[in-house]
Amino acid sequence: MSAERNRRKARVGTVLSNKMDKTVVVGVERLVRHPLYGKTLRQTTRFKAHDADNSCQVGDKVRIVETRPLSKEKRWRVVEIVERAKV
């Protein structure tokens, strides 16, 4: 069972919204080079992640892992809060 869990994708991102119950929207940034011009662009992918304790605040840096579908759009869950947002 532990070998199966190690294959799960993990991402680190910033909480963009926590307005839903037990759900947060996490933005994960990645750098992509433009195919023609070669300029490096910053792209943000938004994931809906399960936050069972409602403990995440906007601006927190969190680690999320892939999991089974929990709802129509929610396929990730928050594993840990890496860094709290500065108030």
C-alpha positions in Angstrom: 0.0 0.0 0.0 2.8 2.4 0.8 4.3 2.0 -2.8 0.9 3.0 -4.3 0.7 6.1 -2.2 4.2 7.2 -3.3 3.1 7.4 -6.9 0.6 10.2 -6.1 1.3 13.6 -7.5 2.1 16.3 -5.0 2.2 20.1 -5.5 3.1 23.1 -3.4 0.9 26.2 -3.9 -0.7 29.2 -2.4 -4.3 29.3 -1.0 -6.3 31.7 -3.2 -9.7 31.2 -1.7 -11.2 29.5 1.4 -14.8 30.7 1.1 -16.2 27.1 0.6 -16.8 24.7 3.4 -13.9 22.2 3.8 -12.5 23.2 0.4 -9.8 25.6 -0.6 -8.6 26.8 -4.0 -4.9 26.4 -4.4 -2.9 28.2 -7.1 0.3 26.4 -8.3 2.7 28.4 -10.4 5.0 27.0 -13.0 7.4 28.6 -15.5 6.8 27.8 -19.2 8.9 29.0 -22.1 7.0 30.6 -25.0 7.3 28.2 -28.0 8.2 30.9 -30.6 9.8 33.8 -28.6 11.5 31.9 -25.8 10.3 34.2 -23.1 9.7 32.5 -19.8 6.0 32.9 -18.7 4.5 32.3 -15.3 1.3 30.2 -15.5 -1.0 29.5 -12.5 -3.1 26.4 -12.3 -6.0 26.4 -9.9 -6.8 23.2 -7.9 -9.7 22.7 -5.6 -8.4 20.8 -2.5 -10.1 19.2 0.5 -9.3 20.9 3.8 -11.0 18.8 6.4 -10.4 21.1 9.4 -11.0 24.4 7.6 -7.6 25.5 8.9 -6.2 27.1 5.7 -6.2 30.9 5.3 -5.8 32.9 2.1 -2.1 33.3 1.4 -1.0 30.2 3.2 1.6 28.0 1.4 0.3 24.4 1.4 1.3 21.0 0.1 -1.5 19.1 -1.7 -1.6 15.5 -3.0 -3.7 13.8 -5.6 -6.6 11.6 -4.2 -9.8 9.9 -5.4 -12.5 12.2 -6.7 -14.3 13.8 -3.7 -16.7 15.9 -5.8 -17.2 17.1 -9.3 -14.0 19.2 -9.4 -12.2 18.2 -6.2 -9.4 15.6 -6.7 -6.7 16.9 -4.3 -6.4 17.2 -0.5 -4.3 19.4 1.7 -1.5 17.4 3.5 0.2 20.2 5.4 0.5 23.9 5.7 4.1 24.6 4.8 4.0 28.3 5.7 1.4 30.5 7.3 0.4 33.8 5.6 1.9 36.9 7.1 -0.9 38.9 8.7 
